[in-house]
Amino acid sequence: MRSFLLSAALALASPAVAHDFWIQPQAYRVEAGAETPMTLQVGHGPLRQRSQIPGRRIVRFAAVDPGGRTTDLRGALTLGEMARDGTLIFDGSGAQVVVLETDSAAQSHLPAQRFNDYLAVEGLTPAIAFRARTGRTGADGSEAYGRVSKAIVQVGPGGGRQGQVTKPMGLTLEIVPEVSPYALPRPAALPVRVIYRGRPLAGALVKLTDLAQDEAPVETHRTDAAGRARFAMPKAGTWLLNVIWTRPLEGAETDFETTFSSLSFALYEWAWR
């Protein structure tokens, strides 16, 4: 019942279809030089679908290899193609981080109750406090929003170089694992940091979702004063971590600027061999 209510609240509060957005490679483990198709996914449960984001809104799409070298992948995008939104090809070995960033040109305008429900479900305390402080809790709400996403792809056998997985990529809002889920020996836990505008973010609600059963998260935590949260290391499968944060805007067309951030990865037996 709790999962159903959470899904229903998200559906009612959504500015578009749903909030979760992520890079979905067909395979999270590939051989060097091999191709893997990828799609951009949005939503969860019955609302999950291919994203319809136009290419003009994507300002960054790149792969960062274990040595820190960045490869621009925007030329590999084929948005809206029947079976894929692009193709990924990697050189070398070890963990590569695929990074996508959009602009903040999208807008959401919601009636007061739906906007308040959305803020509560996503744990957006700055917006809740701002609306209360300015006497606008009963007013309609609006936000400009953008999306950032990362996916961790293992090139070659499990283990190997994992350094870039645990480093920030300079995104407005990002989830940075403090250990790689593909590291050897297998980590017992998955501690993460949340960075917002270059600083650790306290009080953010981070969710871990099993993408095979994605109606509701399996584990949620709020970040501590250092921006950290700690999850049990997931079992085999495909996983999504996501977090949302917002800030009030002064003299703008919308009340808030919101960023949706995600990190996807897959765990199979190869991850620990």
C-alpha positions in Angstrom: 0.0 0.0 0.0 2.8 2.4 0.9 4.5 1.8 -2.5 1.2 2.4 -4.3 0.5 5.7 -2.5 4.1 6.9 -3.3 3.6 6.1 -7.0 0.2 7.7 -7.1 1.6 10.9 -5.4 4.4 11.1 -7.9 2.1 10.6 -10.8 -0.2 13.4 -9.6 2.6 15.8 -8.8 4.7 15.3 -11.9 5.6 18.4 -13.9 5.8 16.3 -17.1 5.2 12.5 -16.9 7.5 11.7 -14.1 10.8 12.8 -12.6 13.2 9.9 -13.0 15.4 10.3 -16.1 18.5 8.2 -16.9 20.9 6.9 -19.5 20.1 3.3 -20.3 22.9 1.4 -22.1 21.7 -1.9 -23.5 24.8 -3.4 -21.8 26.7 -2.0 -18.8 29.7 -4.3 -19.5 31.2 -4.2 -23.0 34.5 -5.2 -24.6 36.8 -2.4 -25.9 35.8 -1.3 -29.3 32.4 -3.0 -29.2 29.1 -1.1 -29.7 26.2 -0.9 -27.3 22.9 0.9 -28.1 21.5 3.3 -25.5 18.2 5.0 -24.8 17.2 7.9 -22.6 14.5 6.8 -20.2 12.0 8.8 -18.2 9.4 7.9 -15.6 8.9 4.8 -13.4 6.4 2.0 -13.1 3.5 2.3 -15.6 4.7 5.8 -16.6 8.1 4.7 -17.8 8.9 5.5 -21.4 11.6 6.7 -23.8 12.4 10.4 -23.3 11.2 12.8 -25.9 13.8 15.4 -25.1 14.9 17.4 -28.2 18.5 17.4 -29.1 18.8 21.2 -28.9 18.3 20.9 -25.1 21.3 18.6 -24.6 24.3 20.7 -23.9 26.7 17.9 -22.9 26.9 14.2 -23.7 30.3 12.7 -23.1 32.3 9.7 -21.8 35.1 10.1 -19.3 37.6 7.2 -19.2 39.5 6.0 -16.2 42.4 8.4 -16.9 40.2 11.4 -17.0 40.1 11.8 -20.8 36.8 13.1 -22.1 35.2 12.1 -25.4 32.4 14.2 -26.8 29.5 11.8 -27.7 26.9 14.3 -29.1 27.6 13.1 -32.6 26.6 9.6 -31.6 23.1 10.7 -30.6 20.2 9.5 -32.8 17.3 10.7 -30.7 13.9 9.2 -31.6 15.3 6.4 -33.7 13.1 3.3 -33.4 15.4 1.2 -31.2 17.9 3.6 -29.8 18.8 7.2 -28.9 22.5 6.6 -29.6 25.4 4.2 -29.7 28.2 3.9 -27.2 31.7 2.7 -28.2 34.6 2.7 -25.7 38.4 2.2 -26.0 40.7 1.0 -23.3 39.5 -0.9 -20.2 38.0 -0.1 -16.8 35.0 1.9 -15.8 33.8 4.7 -18.0 31.4 7.4 -16.9 28.8 8.5 -19.5 27.6 12.0 -18.7 24.5 13.9 -20.0 23.4 17.4 -19.2 20.5 19.5 -20.5 19.7 23.1 -20.3 17.1 24.4 -17.8 14.7 25.6 -20.4 11.8 23.3 -19.5 9.1 24.7 -17.2 6.4 23.2 -14.9 3.3 25.1 -13.7 1.1 23.3 -11.2 -1.9 24.1 -9.0 -1.0 24.8 -5.3 -1.9 21.4 -3.9 -0.2 19.4 -6.6 2.9 21.5 -6.3 3.0 21.1 -2.5 2.5 17.3 -2.9 5.4 17.2 -5.3 7.7 19.2 -3.0 6.8 16.9 -0.1 7.3 13.6 -2.0 10.7 14.7 -3.4 11.9 16.2 -0.1 12.5 19.7 -1.6 12.7 21.5 1.7 14.1 24.8 0.3 11.0 25.3 -1.7 8.6 24.2 1.1 10.3 26.7 3.5 10.4 29.5 1.0 6.7 29.2 0.2 5.8 29.1 3.9 8.1 32.1 4.6 6.7 34.2 1.8 3.0 33.2 2.4 2.8 31.4 -0.9 1.9 27.9 0.3 -1.6 28.3 -1.1 -0.4 29.7 -4.4 0.2 27.9 -7.7 3.9 26.8 -8.1 6.2 27.0 -11.1 9.8 25.9 -11.8 12.3 25.9 -14.6 14.1 22.6 -14.7 16.9 20.7 -16.3 18.3 17.2 -16.1 21.7 15.6 -15.5 22.5 12.0 -15.7 25.5 9.6 -15.4 25.9 5.9 -16.3 28.8 3.7 -15.3 29.9 1.3 -18.0 32.6 -1.4 -17.4 34.9 -1.9 -20.4 36.5 -5.3 -20.2 36.6 -7.6 -17.1 35.3 -6.4 -13.8 37.7 -4.4 -11.6 40.5 -2.6 -13.3 40.7 1.2 -13.2 37.7 2.8 -11.5 39.0 6.2 -10.5 36.6 8.5 -12.4 33.6 6.8 -10.8 34.4 8.4 -7.5 35.2 11.9 -8.9 32.7 14.8 -9.5 32.1 15.6 -13.2 31.3 19.3 -12.7 27.5 18.9 -13.0 25.1 21.3 -11.3 23.8 18.4 -9.1 25.4 15.0 -9.1 25.6 11.7 -7.1 29.2 10.7 -6.7 29.9 7.1 -5.4 32.6 7.0 -2.8 33.4 3.4 -4.0 32.8 2.0 -7.4 30.1 -0.8 -7.5 32.4 -2.5 -10.0 35.5 -2.5 -7.7 37.2 -5.7 -6.6 36.8 -7.1 -4.1 33.0 -6.5 -4.0 32.2 -3.5 -1.7 29.9 -4.3 1.2 28.1 -0.9 1.0 27.6 1.9 -1.5 28.3 5.3 0.2 27.7 8.3 -2.0 28.1 12.1 -1.9 25.7 14.6 -3.4 27.3 17.7 -4.8 25.3 20.8 -5.7 26.9 23.7 -7.4 30.4 22.5 -6.3 29.5 22.0 -2.6 28.3 19.0 -0.5 24.5 19.1 -0.2 22.9 18.4 3.1 19.3 17.3 3.5 18.7 15.9 0.0 16.5 12.8 -0.5 18.5 10.2 -2.4 16.6 7.2 -3.8 17.8 3.8 -4.9 15.5 2.0 -7.4 15.6 -1.5 -8.9 14.9 -0.8 -12.6 13.4 -4.3 -13.0 10.7 -3.3 -10.4 10.6 0.4 -10.5 7.2 1.4 -9.1 8.9 2.7 -6.0 12.4 3.0 -4.5 13.8 0.1 -2.5 15.9 2.4 -0.2 15.9 6.1 0.5 18.2 8.3 2.6 18.7 12.0 3.3 22.2 13.3 3.0 24.0 14.3 6.2 25.8 17.6 6.8 28.7 16.5 4.6 26.4 15.6 1.8 26.8 11.8 2.3 24.3 8.9 2.3 25.0 5.2 2.6 23.1 2.4 0.9 23.4 -1.4 1.1 25.3 -2.7 -1.9 22.5 -3.8 -4.3 22.1 -7.3 -5.6 22.5 -8.3 -9.2 20.4 -6.2 -11.6 20.1 -2.8 -13.1 20.0 0.1 -10.6 19.2 3.8 -10.5 20.1 6.4 -7.9 18.4 9.8 -8.2 18.1 13.1 -6.3 16.4 16.4 -7.0 17.1 19.8 -5.6 15.8 23.3 -6.2 16.5 27.0 -5.4 14.2 30.0 -5.3 14.5 32.5 -8.2 14.1 36.3 -7.9 12.5 38.3 -10.6 12.3 35.3 -13.0 9.5 33.8 -15.0 9.3 30.8 -12.6 9.5 30.6 -8.8 12.3 28.0 -8.7 15.1 26.4 -10.7 15.2 22.6 -10.2 17.7 20.0 -11.2 17.0 16.3 -11.6 20.0 14.1 -11.3 20.6 10.4 -11.7 23.2 7.7 -11.8 22.6 4.2 -13.4 24.7 1.1 -13.2 24.2 -2.7 -13.5 25.5 -5.4 -11.2 26.0 -9.0 -12.4 28.5 -11.7 -11.5 31.0 -10.1 -13.9 31.2 -7.1 -11.7 33.0 -9.1 -9.0 35.2 -11.4 -11.1 
